[in-house]
Amino acid sequence: MSKNLIEVYIHWNQIKSEGGGLIFKALSTNTTLKVFDISWNSIGSGIISIANVVSEFFKTNKSLVHLDMSNNNFTYEETLEISKSLN
């Protein structure tokens, strides 16, 4: 993935947890991303939890201004893990 992406909109693409994890890993090296919309994809509650990958993404990406991860079926535990990394 390009390290110079500024906005990424991939909502409503039927991406599941495995694909979502790969996307977050790929975007972790991007230092210019400001807007990321991965809503309505069911990346949460999969066989493999991607909460740790999302948490790592937040640790490395400091330029993000807007993130939409709504309607992705995250469990309560996944939401807690992700929210801790935002703090």
N, C-alpha and C positions, 0 to 999 in steps of 0.2 A: 504494500500500500504506500501511497505517496506520503512523504513526511511533511508536505506543504499543504495538505488539505485544511481548509478553513471551516467548511460546512459539510456535513454528511446527513442525508435524509434517507433512511431505509425502513420507514414505517410500513406496516401492512404487507410484509413479504413472507410470512409464514416461516420465519427463522426460528429454530428451536434452540435449546440450551447449548448443544455442541457448537452449532454455527455461531451463536452469539458469543460464546467464549473465544472462538477463533477471531472474530471481529474485534472484540475488546483487546485481545493480545496484539493484533496487528496495529491497532490504533495507539497502543501504549507508547510507541516510539515517536508518535507525532507530537510536536511541540507547538504547533500553530492552530490546532483544532479549537474552534470557538463555539460551534453549534453542532450538536449530535442528537438526532431523533431516531431512536430505535424502538418506538412505541408500537403496541399492538402486534407483537411477534411471538409471544409465549416463550421467552428465553428463560423464564424462571420455572421452578417446580419440575425440572427435568430429572432424568435418571442421574445425571451428573449436575451438581450445583455449581453455578458459575459465579457465585457471590464472591469467592476469593479472587477470581480473575477481574471482576468489576472493581473490587477493592484495590487491587494492584494498579489498575488503570488510573484511579483517582490519586494514587500516591505519585505517579509519574507525570500526569497531565495537569499542569497548573494554569493553562490558558483557557480552559473551558468556561464559558459564560452561561450557556443554556444546554441542559440535558433533559430529554424527554424519554423516560423509560416506563411510561404509564401503560397499564393493561398488558403486563407481561407475566402475570400469575406467579409472582414471587411469593414464597412462603414467609411467614412471620420471622422465622430464624434467618432467612436470606436477607430480608429487609433490615433486620438488626445488624447483621454483619456489614452490609453496605453502608448503613447510616453511620456506623462507628468510623469507617474509613473517611467519611466526609468531614468528620470533626477534626 
